Each structure stands twice: as C-alpha cells, then as structure tokens.
Amino acid sequence: MYLKRIISENVGPIEKVDIKPSFNDDGSPKPLILVGENGSGKSTLLSNIVDSFYEIASKAFSNVVKPDRLGHVLYKTINPSEIKIGKRFLLSFLEYDIPNTQYVFKAGKLSMEELKEKIDVNSSISWNDTDGIKDVNTSEKDAENAFNRDIVCYFGPDRYEKPAWMGKSYFNNEDGCHLALKENWSGILKNPITIKNVTGDSLQWLLDIIADSRADIEFVDDTNINFIHQNVPELKLLLQSRKNVETILSKILGKDVFFLLNRRDQWNSRFRILSKNGVVSPTLDALSTGQLALFNMFSTIARYGDVGNINNSIHLENIKGIVVIDEVELHLHSNLQKEILPTLIKLFPKVQFIMTTHSPLFLLGMRDTFGEDGFDIFEMPSGNKIDVERFSEFQKAYDYYQHTQKHQEELNDIVKQIKNDSSEKPLIITEGASDWMHLEAAYKALKEKNECASIFEGMLIDFLRYEPIKQDDICGLMQSSNSSSLRMNMGADELKKICEGMAKVPQSRKYIFVADCDKDDVTSKLGGHPYKDWGNNVYSFVLPIPQLRENTPKICIEHLYSDEEIKTECEICGKKCRLFMGSEFDVRGISSSLGLICENKKACGPQSIAILEGSKGEKITPFADPSDNRGLSKIKFANNILNKIPPFDNFNFSNFIKIFEIIKEICNKEMV
C-alpha cells in the first residue's frame, strides 16, 4: 500500500498543493519530507493522510472507528471554518495504489464537475454541491488485503513514553489507539493505526523473539550438549529477527548491544540490555526518552511487519507500507537526528516514510545517507519541491551549529584546565592571551617599588598563563617565547561565559576575571564599582580608565602605556617592526608619512586609538611590497615587556596600580 498523490486546496494556510510521491526504479518509495514554518500546514496535510487510513481500514475492520447512529464517529471532522479565507471550498484528495482507491474530503461549495476538471475522480464518489463530504471508494476485500499485507501507522507529535522514574499514577495512559468501543473476534485490525506509549508492547514482543531464538538442549555428558526439539535452519532464521532488533538499538546507542533474559529470581525485570563491557540498561524503559522513543518507533515497524508475516522481521527489507511521522526529530539529540535517524529509515527500503521536520540536521543526515536524489522535500504551504541548491540554507545552519558546539566544547575544556590547577592562590583570568603577560610584568615591577609596598604586601596571586590555539608565524612576529603549554582562544565573550559558568557553583579558590573596556555589553556585564561579586568566590572587573585615556574610554590593556611606549620598535628578520595606532592612518588605511598601508581600514582614522598588530587582516605593509609585514603582534609585544627584552625593559606601569588595588580589595574580602 503506497500513497501516489496528495492534493490539498484552500485548507487553512494551504492554497493549493499537488504532490506526487517519488519511487525508485525498483518500485521502492522515496522518503517524503514536509518542511516549513509553524502554521504552514504540514500537520494539516498529514491529518488527512491519517484520516484516510481510518476511513479505508473501517471498510474491512470493525475495531477501527467508533460506531454511532449515522455510521461512525469521524477521526477528522468536516469543519467549514478551516476553509481558507476568501475561498468557497476546501478539498483534500488522496490516491493510493490499492485498486481504484481514492479519498475525498470536501467542505463548502464544490461540484463534482468542478472537481473532475481538477483531478480524475472515480465516478462512484458523489455529493451535493454544498454539503460536506468524506468518502473512500475502496472495496472491503481490497482494504482487508492492504492492511493485512502491509504496515500502516502514524506517529503523532503527542507520542510519548513513560520515563522509568515516573510513578504510574502520574502517567496518563490513553487506552486504545483505535477509536473502537470494543473488539470483535472477526474483522479485527491487529495493528493500531495511531501509535502511543508502546513500551509494554515492544517489551512483550522482544520477549517473544528472544524465546523463539533460544534453543532447547540436552547434556550428552558433562561437557557436550545436543540441540533437541528444534529445526536448526529455522532457529537460525528466528535468531535473525532478534539480531535485527538488536541492530536497531545498537545504532541508537552507538555501541553493539544484545538482549538477555534474566533468571526469574533476579533483577526487577526479565529483560536487560548488555554490551561486551557489561550491562547497558537493566530494562527497556530505563533508556533515555529520546533513545526509547526512537527504538519504539522502529521496533514497532518491525513488529507490525512481523504480525502479518514472521519473515518480515527476519528480512526487514521486505516490509512494505506507509509510516507517517509528524515532527520526526521529536525528543532526539542532534546526533540521533543527523546520523542515526536516517540510517534507521534506510533499514526499511520498501516502507513509504512521510514525515515533517524543523531540523536542518535531519535533512543533512538524509542527504548524506540517501544522496541528493534519494528522497523528496516539499516546502509548505506552497508544496513546492526543494531542489538541491536549497540545501545551502540547511548547510549554513549546520555549520553554525557545529561552530557553536565546538566553541562550547572549547569553553568546557578551558574550565577543566583552569580547575585542574590545585593552587589556592587567587587566579587572575584575562580575556586575551597577551593581557596576562602585561599584568604579570606590572606585578613583578610594581611590587619592588617602595611606594607600592602597602598594595603588594602579602598579595599572593597567580595568572592564567596561556597562548592562542592558532597564530600566524611570520618571522616570529606572532610567536612568543613563553613556555606556557596551555593553549586556548579567549576573547571578551568567552571570558564572560566562563565567568558566568564558574559563578554557578561554589569555588574553593578565588577567581578574578579582568576584561578590557572596549565592548559595552562586556563592560556592563563584568564591570562593577570597583568590581562585581558574582558569589561563590568569583569576581570580575574591567580595566580602570587612566587619565591619559579619559577622552577615549574604550580601551584595551595596551592603552595603559603611553603612545610612545606602544610604538616601541624591535628588529625582526632584519626589519623594524612595531604596533601601530589607528590614528597613524587615514580612513583609507593609508599613512603617507610612513609609506605604509593597513589592511584593517575600519580601525583607521584620525580619532582612532585602535591598536593595530601584524596579524591576519591587520597587516601593515609598505606601498611597494604588500608581502612585507611591518606590524608586530600583541603577543610578541607583551612577551618582550614581560621578559624585559631591550628596548622594552623600562616601561612605566603606573597606570596598572589601580588594577592591583582592586585585586587587593578582592583578596582581602572574606571567602564565602
């Protein structure tokens, strides 16, 4: 049973959609995915597909819908209020490959003649032009054959599984996935169409397939055994059913697992999940919500196929039918969406999957697994098929996600490295890999001065010493001689996030975060009077503004030196290199007096005090030779000051005194 055509017109946000699901050359269906914003009609389209399942099945099975005096209770009611504003009718039309099987759902004013002009409708369906109508023109025999032969099921957005930790009385269990009041002994549809809360059914089925796959044995002697009561080739086939379901869970968990029965006098469950390293889960419902939801979904497909024909669970590739999934990524972590979900779908090549999603990760995973032409994507409410070029949007989203995820992992690593230091001295953490060098150089110089004795007496502090993860290395312009083995990328935003994170839990050591004063959002978040106490022994402040920068208060740590000191030259690779300031160049990035050009034009201009270094994007080069970089790196500049390399051995650190007065005040604050 496959869906061949989907037409929806004037239904809610949908004006007109005409979708013809695709099939491969061998006749197998391609997965069909609906995408679009909330309210674009994805679920509306699915509702008629699911409604058609109930209507077709009710032709042959007595337990599908609830009877009433007019026939049966409708799964989807005919509601004229759903007609698109300004239109006089709504229409949903579906066509299946079951002989002569079509579904029509109509409200408002639409004649049969008008409908025939739109689509080829079997003449056995008729109606009054102005009445609402819902009908399927299939025979009882064809409906029975289709549902007994193939699987047909729907996983809605309200699917759920009870967490293992939740008490039963607090879990609302909706009995019956059919709308039947009671079951009859004949004409019963064995597989409910709508699937919810099936962990118990999954577990019972797993116990059955485990039992079928186990052999009866007898001991010939103390060491040798024989199989008895079993046909060995048949046992081998039955074992494959078990292995197939174990494969599904193995893919979800990312490790090879197998099922085992507990002895009846052990554990709280007869069933447990193991790997070669031991117990993975003591029972099925102890899995995470996402893992359990995904396992139940695909094990149910195998179980449904098994009901009609036990060979289907042995050969998953033979299971046919339709599986509708609304919000397929529901409950799933990013890896399950992108890597695992498409892989599980591919285990069932003859199942027609019709799904909705909001997840770019899932779509990219489908492309990686099925290829660009292996599945169809239709964008709602237009119903237009998205071509390969549209994937660029999803790729951008994924690249951004990966960058964000990697960035967060880097921040977590930084925190781990910080906390691995067992020292009890307050730790000063700066936003730049060169900032700590300036502070340490100032600390060493100022504590030797008599006039600063009251500040530094008894002050025992340490600095987080680190270098960037990556840096240019042009004749040593970027490379420092610092022996620190700690490498990380830490700008203002990273500093703020780490500070916020560490303040959430009690710290046995004081952490003092020091930020530049050049970003308003960071200044407002980390600044204080004179510092901010985050609690849990975490503190932060921004650089105090020295008198020489009162007119230009957005400063970084190099601005605590005089302009002359900032422009101190050193010889590298036989040429004079230094830091530059934005005011040395015009808005074009040109300095006629120096004969130099700056790459970073945005930082240049007569009023700019921006510090320009020799890094990528800021290189300072002569007019005649754009490869001859004369810019010094901030790291090299700071390293020269810290190690007193002439002519950087006599800098004035008086503008740093206020920083250490703040640090002193924090150090003297009672730890809490």
C-alpha positions in Angstrom: 0.0 0.0 0.0 1.6 3.3 -1.1 0.3 6.8 -1.5 0.5 8.0 -5.1 -0.9 11.5 -5.0 -1.7 14.2 -2.4 -3.9 17.2 -3.3 -4.9 19.8 -0.7 -6.7 23.0 -1.7 -7.9 26.0 0.4 -7.2 24.2 3.7 -6.0 26.6 6.4 -2.8 28.2 5.2 -2.6 25.9 2.1 -3.9 27.4 -1.1 -3.0 24.6 -3.5 -0.7 21.6 -3.1 -0.3 18.8 -5.6 2.3 16.3 -4.5 3.2 13.1 -6.3 5.5 11.0 -4.1 8.5 9.6 -5.9 9.6 6.0 -6.4 12.9 4.4 -7.3 13.5 2.4 -10.4 12.9 -0.8 -8.5 9.5 0.4 -7.3 10.5 1.2 -3.8 9.3 4.5 -2.4 11.5 7.5 -1.7 11.1 9.1 1.8 8.9 12.3 1.6 9.6 15.1 3.9 7.5 18.2 4.5 9.2 21.3 5.8 8.1 24.8 6.7 7.5 27.2 9.5 5.0 26.6 12.3 1.5 27.2 10.9 2.5 26.4 7.3 0.1 23.4 7.0 2.5 20.4 7.5 0.4 18.7 10.2 -2.8 19.7 8.4 -1.7 17.8 5.3 -0.8 14.8 7.4 -4.1 14.9 9.2 -5.9 14.0 6.0 -3.5 11.2 5.2 -4.1 9.7 8.7 -7.8 10.2 8.4 -7.8 8.3 5.1 -6.1 5.4 6.9 -9.0 5.2 9.3 -11.6 5.5 6.6 -10.0 2.8 4.4 -9.5 0.4 7.3 -13.0 0.9 8.6 -14.3 -0.7 5.3 -12.9 -4.0 6.5 -12.3 -4.0 10.2 -14.8 -3.4 13.0 -12.4 -2.1 15.7 -11.0 0.9 13.8 -13.7 3.6 14.4 -16.5 4.1 16.9 -19.9 3.5 15.6 -22.8 5.9 16.0 -26.3 6.2 14.7 -25.1 7.8 11.4 -22.4 5.3 10.8 -19.2 6.0 12.7 -17.5 8.8 14.6 -15.2 10.7 12.3 -11.5 10.7 13.1 -11.2 14.1 11.4 -14.4 16.2 11.4 -15.6 18.2 8.4 -15.2 21.8 9.6 -16.1 24.6 7.1 -14.2 27.1 9.4 -11.0 25.5 8.0 -11.7 26.9 4.5 -9.0 29.4 3.6 -10.3 33.0 4.0 -11.8 34.3 0.8 -12.4 30.8 -0.7 -15.7 29.0 -1.1 -14.5 25.4 -0.5 -11.7 23.2 0.8 -10.6 19.9 -0.7 -8.3 17.1 0.2 -7.8 14.3 -2.3 -5.6 11.3 -1.9 -4.9 8.4 -4.3 -3.5 5.0 -3.3 -2.1 2.1 -5.3 -4.8 -0.1 -3.9 -7.1 -0.8 -6.9 -9.5 2.2 -7.5 -8.9 3.6 -4.0 -9.3 7.4 -3.6 -10.1 9.5 -0.6 -12.1 12.8 -0.9 -12.6 15.3 1.9 -14.7 18.3 0.9 -16.4 21.3 2.7 -18.0 24.3 1.1 -19.4 24.7 -2.4 -17.7 22.5 -5.0 -19.5 20.4 -7.6 -18.4 17.0 -8.9 -17.9 18.5 -12.3 -15.6 21.2 -11.0 -13.6 18.5 -9.1 -13.3 16.4 -12.3 -11.8 19.4 -14.0 -9.1 19.5 -11.4 -8.4 15.7 -10.9 -9.5 12.3 -12.2 -12.1 11.2 -9.6 -13.8 7.8 -9.7 -17.4 8.2 -10.5 -18.6 6.1 -7.5 -18.0 9.1 -5.3 -20.7 11.7 -5.5 -22.1 14.5 -3.3 -24.3 17.5 -3.1 -22.5 20.6 -4.3 -22.9 22.5 -1.0 -22.6 19.7 1.6 -19.5 18.5 3.4 -18.4 15.0 2.3 -15.8 12.5 3.2 -15.6 9.2 1.4 -13.2 6.5 0.2 -14.2 4.3 -2.7 -12.4 1.0 -1.9 -13.8 -2.4 -1.5 -13.8 -4.4 1.7 -11.6 -7.0 0.2 -9.0 -4.6 -1.1 -8.9 -2.8 2.2 -8.5 -6.0 4.1 -5.8 -7.2 1.8 -3.9 -4.0 2.0 -3.9 -3.7 5.8 -3.2 -7.4 6.4 -0.3 -7.4 3.9 1.4 -4.1 4.6 2.0 -1.9 7.7 0.2 1.4 8.0 0.8 3.5 11.1 1.1 7.1 12.4 3.5 8.5 15.0 2.0 11.9 16.1 3.7 14.8 17.9 1.9 13.7 21.1 3.6 10.3 21.1 5.3 9.7 24.4 6.8 7.0 26.6 6.6 6.9 30.4 10.0 7.7 32.0 11.3 4.9 34.3 11.3 7.3 37.2 7.7 8.4 36.9 5.0 6.8 39.1 2.3 5.1 37.2 -0.5 7.0 38.8 1.0 10.3 37.5 1.2 9.0 33.9 -1.9 9.5 31.9 -2.3 6.4 29.7 -4.8 6.8 26.9 -6.3 3.4 26.3 -6.9 2.3 22.8 -5.2 3.7 19.7 -8.2 2.8 17.6 -11.5 4.6 18.3 -13.3 1.3 18.9 -15.5 0.8 21.9 -14.8 -3.0 21.9 -13.2 -5.6 19.9 -14.8 -8.4 17.9 -13.4 -11.8 17.2 -13.6 -11.4 13.4 -12.7 -8.5 11.2 -10.2 -7.1 13.8 -7.3 -4.9 12.7 -4.3 -6.2 14.8 -2.0 -3.2 14.4 -3.4 0.1 15.8 -3.0 3.0 13.3 -2.0 5.7 15.8 0.9 4.7 18.0 1.5 5.9 21.5 3.1 4.5 24.7 4.1 1.2 23.2 7.0 0.3 25.5 5.0 -2.6 27.0 4.0 -3.9 23.6 7.7 -3.6 22.5 8.9 -5.5 25.5 6.4 -8.3 25.2 7.4 -8.7 21.5 11.1 -8.7 22.5 10.5 -11.5 25.0 8.7 -13.4 22.3 11.5 -13.1 19.7 14.1 -13.9 22.4 12.2 -17.0 23.4 11.9 -18.1 19.7 15.6 -17.7 19.2 16.7 -19.8 22.1 17.4 -23.5 21.7 16.4 -26.4 23.8 19.4 -28.5 24.8 20.3 -31.8 26.5 23.6 -32.8 28.0 25.3 -35.8 26.4 27.9 -35.7 29.2 29.4 -33.1 31.5 30.8 -31.0 28.6 28.9 -31.9 25.5 25.3 -30.9 24.5 22.8 -31.5 21.7 20.0 -29.4 20.3 16.7 -31.0 20.7 13.1 -30.2 19.6 14.4 -27.7 17.1 14.9 -27.3 13.4 18.4 -25.7 13.3 17.9 -23.8 9.9 14.6 -22.4 11.3 16.2 -21.5 14.6 18.9 -19.6 12.6 16.2 -17.6 10.8 14.4 -16.8 14.0 17.7 -15.7 15.6 18.0 -13.1 12.7 14.8 -11.4 13.9 16.4 -10.9 17.3 19.7 -9.7 15.7 17.7 -7.2 13.5 16.1 -5.6 16.6 19.4 -5.6 18.4 20.9 -3.8 15.4 18.3 -1.1 15.7 19.1 -0.4 19.3 22.9 -0.7 18.7 22.7 2.1 16.2 20.7 4.3 18.6 23.1 3.7 21.5 26.3 3.9 19.4 27.6 0.6 20.6 27.0 -3.1 19.9 24.4 -4.4 22.3 22.4 -7.6 22.8 19.4 -8.7 24.7 19.4 -11.2 27.5 16.7 -12.7 29.8 17.3 -12.5 33.5 16.7 -15.5 35.7 13.2 -15.3 37.1 14.6 -14.9 40.7 16.9 -12.0 39.8 16.7 -8.3 38.9 13.5 -6.3 38.6 12.9 -7.3 35.0 13.2 -10.4 32.9 14.8 -8.4 30.2 18.1 -6.5 30.1 20.4 -4.9 27.6 24.1 -5.7 27.6 27.3 -5.0 25.6 30.6 -6.8 25.7 31.6 -4.5 28.6 28.6 -5.3 30.8 25.0 -4.1 31.5 23.9 -1.1 29.4 20.4 -0.9 30.8 18.6 -3.0 33.3 15.4 -2.8 31.4 13.9 -1.2 28.3 12.2 1.8 29.9 15.4 2.8 31.7 16.7 4.2 28.4 16.6 7.9 27.8 13.4 9.5 26.5 14.9 10.1 23.1 16.5 6.7 22.8 13.4 4.9 23.9 11.2 6.9 21.5 13.4 6.1 18.6 13.7 2.4 19.5 10.0 2.1 19.9 9.3 3.8 16.6 11.5 1.5 14.5 11.0 -1.7 16.5 7.2 -1.1 16.1 7.7 -1.0 12.3 9.4 -4.4 12.6 6.8 -5.7 15.0 3.9 -4.6 12.8 5.5 -6.3 9.8 6.0 -9.4 11.9 2.3 -9.6 12.8 1.3 -10.3 9.2 4.3 -12.3 8.3 7.0 -13.5 10.6 9.5 -13.5 7.7 9.3 -9.7 7.7 11.2 -9.4 11.0 13.8 -11.7 9.6 14.1 -9.7 6.4 13.4 -6.0 7.3 13.9 -5.0 3.7 10.7 -6.8 2.7 8.4 -4.8 5.0 6.0 -2.7 2.9 3.5 0.0 3.7 3.2 3.6 4.9 4.7 5.2 8.1 3.6 8.8 8.8 5.7 10.7 11.4 4.9 14.2 12.5 7.9 16.1 13.8 10.3 13.2 13.2 13.1 14.8 15.3 10.9 15.0 18.4 12.9 14.1 21.7 16.1 13.5 19.7 19.6 14.8 20.3 21.5 16.3 17.4 23.5 13.2 16.7 20.4 11.0 16.7 18.7 13.4 14.3 21.6 13.6 11.8 23.4 10.4 12.0 21.1 7.7 13.4 17.6 8.5 12.3 18.4 8.4 8.5 20.3 5.2 9.0 17.3 3.6 10.7 14.9 4.8 7.9 17.2 3.1 5.4 16.8 -0.2 7.1 13.2 -0.3 5.6 13.6 0.5 1.9 10.1 -0.6 1.0 8.3 1.5 3.6 7.0 4.8 2.4 8.0 7.3 5.1 6.0 10.6 5.1 7.4 13.0 7.6 7.5 16.5 8.8 10.5 18.2 10.4 12.0 21.5 11.5 15.5 20.1 11.8 18.3 21.1 9.3 20.4 18.4 10.9 18.0 15.6 10.0 17.8 16.9 6.4 21.5 17.0 6.0 21.7 13.5 7.5 19.2 12.3 4.9 21.3 13.8 2.1 24.4 12.0 3.5 22.6 8.7 3.8 20.3 8.7 0.8 22.1 11.0 -1.6 20.7 14.2 -3.1 18.1 12.4 -5.3 17.2 9.6 -2.8 14.4 11.5 -1.1 12.0 14.4 -1.7 11.5 17.6 0.3 8.4 19.7 -0.2 8.1 23.2 1.4 4.8 24.2 2.9 2.4 25.9 2.4 3.3 26.1 -1.3 4.0 22.4 -1.7 7.0 23.2 -4.0 9.7 20.6 -4.2 13.0 21.9 -2.9 15.9 21.4 -5.2 19.5 20.6 -4.2 20.5 24.2 -4.2 18.2 25.0 -1.2 20.4 22.7 0.9 22.8 25.6 1.2 20.5 27.1 3.7 20.5 24.0 5.8 24.3 23.6 5.4 24.8 27.1 6.8 22.6 26.3 9.8 24.5 23.1 10.4 27.9 24.9 10.0 26.8 27.4 12.5 25.6 24.7 14.9 28.9 22.8 14.6 30.8 26.0 15.2 28.7 26.7 18.3 29.0 23.2 19.6 32.8 23.2 19.1 33.1 26.6 20.7 31.2 25.3 23.7 33.4 22.3 24.0 36.4 24.5 23.9 35.0 26.6 26.7 34.3 23.5 28.8 37.9 22.4 28.2 39.2 25.8 29.4 37.2 25.5 32.6 38.6 22.0 33.2 42.2 23.2 32.6 41.6 26.1 34.9 40.2 23.9 37.7 43.0 21.3 37.3 45.3 23.8 39.0 45.4 22.8 42.7 46.9 26.1 43.8 44.9 28.0 46.5 46.2 31.5 45.4 43.6 33.7 43.7 43.8 33.3 39.9 43.7 36.2 37.6 42.0 35.4 34.2 42.3 37.8 31.3 40.4 38.0 28.0 43.5 38.0 25.8 46.5 35.7 25.5 48.8 38.8 25.9 46.8 40.5 28.7 48.1 38.3 31.5 51.7 39.0 30.4 51.2 42.7 30.9 49.6 42.2 34.3 52.4 39.8 35.4 55.1 42.2 34.1 53.4 45.0 36.0 53.0 42.9 39.2 56.7 42.0 39.2 57.8 45.6 38.6 55.5 47.4 40.9 55.9 45.1 44.0 59.6 46.1 44.0 58.7 49.8 44.4 58.6 51.1 47.9 55.7 53.4 47.1 53.6 50.4 46.3 54.5 48.3 49.3 51.1 48.7 51.0 49.4 47.3 48.0 51.6 44.3 47.3 52.5 43.3 50.9 51.1 39.8 51.4 49.5 39.7 48.0 50.0 36.2 46.6 48.2 35.8 43.3 48.7 33.8 40.1 47.8 34.3 36.5 46.2 32.0 34.0 49.1 31.8 31.5 48.1 30.7 28.0 48.7 31.2 24.3 46.2 31.2 21.4 45.4 27.8 19.8 46.4 29.1 16.4 48.5 32.1 15.4 50.4 33.3 12.4 54.1 32.8 12.4 55.8 35.3 10.1 59.5 35.6 11.0 58.5 35.2 14.6 56.1 38.1 14.6 53.3 36.1 16.3 55.3 33.6 18.3 56.2 34.3 21.9 59.0 32.6 23.8 56.6 32.0 26.7 56.9 28.4 27.9 53.2 28.1 28.7 51.8 24.8 27.4 48.2 25.9 27.8 46.6 27.0 24.6 43.1 28.5 24.2 41.1 31.1 22.3 39.6 33.6 24.8 38.0 36.8 23.8 35.7 39.0 25.7 32.6 36.9 25.0 34.4 33.7 26.1 35.6 35.4 29.3 32.1 36.5 30.1 30.6 33.0 29.5 33.3 31.2 31.6 32.8 33.7 34.4 29.1 33.2 34.4 29.5 29.4 34.3 32.0 29.2 37.2 29.9 31.5 39.3 27.0 29.0 39.3 28.8 26.5 41.6 30.8 27.1 44.8 34.6 27.5 44.3 37.2 26.8 46.9 39.6 29.3 45.2 39.1 32.9 44.2 38.8 33.6 40.5 39.2 37.2 39.3 38.2 37.9 35.7 39.7 41.0 34.1 38.2 42.4 30.9 39.2 45.2 28.5 36.9 48.2 28.4 36.2 48.3 24.7 32.9 46.4 24.4 29.8 47.9 26.0 28.0 44.6 26.6 31.0 43.1 28.3 31.6 46.2 30.4 28.1 46.3 31.6 28.1 42.6 32.4 31.6 42.2 34.1 32.1 45.7 35.4 31.3 47.0 38.9 32.2 49.6 41.5 35.1 48.9 41.5 34.3 45.2 40.9 31.5 42.7 40.6 31.0 40.0 43.2 29.2 37.0 41.5 29.2 34.9 44.6 30.8 31.5 45.0 34.3 33.3 45.1 34.0 34.6 41.6 34.7 38.2 40.8 35.2 40.4 37.7 36.1 44.0 36.8 37.0 45.9 33.7 40.2 47.9 33.2 40.1 51.3 35.0 40.4 54.2 32.6 43.8 56.0 33.1 44.0 59.8 32.9 45.7 59.8 29.5 42.7 58.0 28.0 39.8 59.9 29.6 38.7 61.3 26.3 38.8 57.9 24.6 37.5 55.5 27.3 37.1 52.3 25.2 40.5 50.8 25.9 42.3 47.6 25.8 45.3 46.7 28.1 47.9 48.2 25.8 46.3 51.6 26.3 47.7 51.7 29.8 51.0 52.5 28.3 51.9 55.8 26.6 51.6 56.2 22.8 55.4 56.3 22.6 55.7 53.0 24.5 53.1 51.4 22.3 55.1 52.4 19.3 58.3 50.9 20.6 60.2 49.2 17.7 62.1 45.9 17.7 64.1 44.2 14.9 62.7 41.0 13.4 64.1 39.3 10.3 66.3 42.4 9.7 63.5 45.0 9.7 61.9 47.3 12.2 58.5 46.2 13.4 56.1 47.6 16.0 52.5 48.1 17.0 50.6 50.9 15.3 47.7 53.0 16.3 44.7 53.7 14.1 45.3 57.5 14.2 48.5 57.0 12.2 46.4 56.2 9.1 43.6 57.9 7.3 40.2 56.3 6.8 41.6 54.6 3.7 44.2 52.8 5.8 47.0 54.8 4.2 49.8 56.6 6.0 51.6 58.9 3.5 54.2 60.0 6.1 55.1 56.4 6.9 54.7 55.0 3.4 52.5 52.2 4.8 49.1 50.6 4.2 46.9 49.0 6.9 44.6 46.1 5.9 42.1 46.9 8.7 40.7 50.1 7.3 37.7 50.1 9.7 40.1 50.6 12.6 41.9 53.6 10.9 41.2 57.3 11.1 42.5 60.5 12.8 40.4 59.9 16.0 41.1 56.1 16.3 43.3 54.8 19.1 42.8 51.2 18.0 45.9 49.0 18.4 46.9 47.6 15.0 49.1 44.5 15.0 50.7 42.3 12.4 48.1 39.6 12.5 46.0 38.3 9.6 43.6 41.1 8.4 45.6 43.8 10.1 49.0 43.6 8.4 50.9 46.8 7.9 52.9 46.8 4.7 54.9 49.3 2.5 53.3 50.7 -0.6 55.7 48.8 -2.8 55.7 45.4 -1.1 52.4 44.1 0.2 54.1 41.0 1.5 56.5 42.9 3.8 54.6 42.9 7.1 55.9 45.6 9.5 53.3 45.0 12.2 54.3 43.5 15.5 51.9 41.0 17.2 50.4 41.9 20.6 51.8 38.6 21.9 55.3 39.5 20.9 54.9 43.0 22.2 53.7 41.7 25.6 56.4 38.9 25.7 59.1 41.5 25.2 57.8 43.6 28.1 57.4 40.5 30.4 61.0 39.3 29.7 62.5 42.8 29.7 63.9 42.5 26.2 65.5 45.8 25.2 64.1 48.4 24.4 61.1 47.0 26.2 62.9 46.8 29.6 61.9 50.2 31.1 58.2 50.6 30.6 56.1 52.7 33.0 53.5 50.6 34.9 51.9 53.4 37.0 48.6 53.1 35.2 48.4 49.4 36.4 48.4 50.4 40.1 44.6 50.9 40.2 44.2 47.3 38.8 46.2 45.8 41.7 44.3 48.0 44.2 41.1 46.3 43.1 42.7 42.9 43.2 44.0 43.6 46.7 40.5 44.5 47.8 39.1 41.3 46.4 41.9 39.2 48.0 41.2 40.7 51.4 37.4 40.0 51.1 36.4 37.1 53.3 35.9 33.9 51.2 32.4 32.5 51.2 
